[in-house]
Amino acid sequence: MAEGCLLYYITDRTAFAADEPTRRRRLLDKIAEAVRAGVDYIQLREKDLPTRELEMLAREAVDILRQLRTGSRELRTALLINSRTDIALAAGADGVHLRSDDITPREVRAIWEKCGAGASARELSPREPLIGVSCHSPEEVKQAEADGATFAVFAPVFEKKDVPKVDPAGLTQLREARNGKIPVMALGGVTLENAKSCLEAGASGIAAIRLFQENNIAETVANLRRILL
């Protein structure tokens, strides 16, 4: 997408009502679908999986990205692993997405540089990791930028039906959070109907789970391009 209209698909295989092998297969199909549709970033956010299973899933996702990139150089989707720098390095992912209370981007870069010194890690992983950070206030966005984050995800912008007790930050807070230099994507209750208001408030794009995962991603991306550009 054009600069200023980034799209970030965050995964949740547990939303697929099926047995675990089927969930994994459907999730990998969705990841491939997102890559073909031109989504900018994908976050593998399967926090309930044991380390070994998460690494296996991450490797499968990385293989899909590589195969699709080989077939078409125009595909540039990057894969980030939620919170697990070790798994991102082992699987050859493009980077890491950090929680607001996680280690800092500077610490991730130090780990990446140190652990990437080995031959196998060097072959698999990019020299400079992409690092996203979840933020819930303008102050957290400023801190993420100061710590060297690639981008921030600001949430929740709108009320989420499944989390009614969490007060949304709103567009005013999003506008304030966008005063820094790093891209800030809006997350939380974002729909096709309200996505444009996020960009009008200064967001660089949107991040979502269900908006992508529960719909045809190619059609969703096409609709967002029409709305946001």
Secondary structure, 3 states (H helix, E strand, C coil): CCCCCEEEEECCHHHCCCCHHHHHHHHHHHHHHHHHHCCCEEEECCCCCCHHHHHHHHHHHHHHHHHHHHHCCCCCCEEEEECCHHHHHHHCCCEEEECCCCCCHHHHHHHHHHHCCCHHHHHHCCCCCEEEEEECCHHHHHHHHHCCCCEEEECCCCCECCECCCCCCHHHHHHHHCCCCCCEEECCCCCCCCHHHHHHCCCCEEEECHHHHCCCHHHHHHHHHHHHC
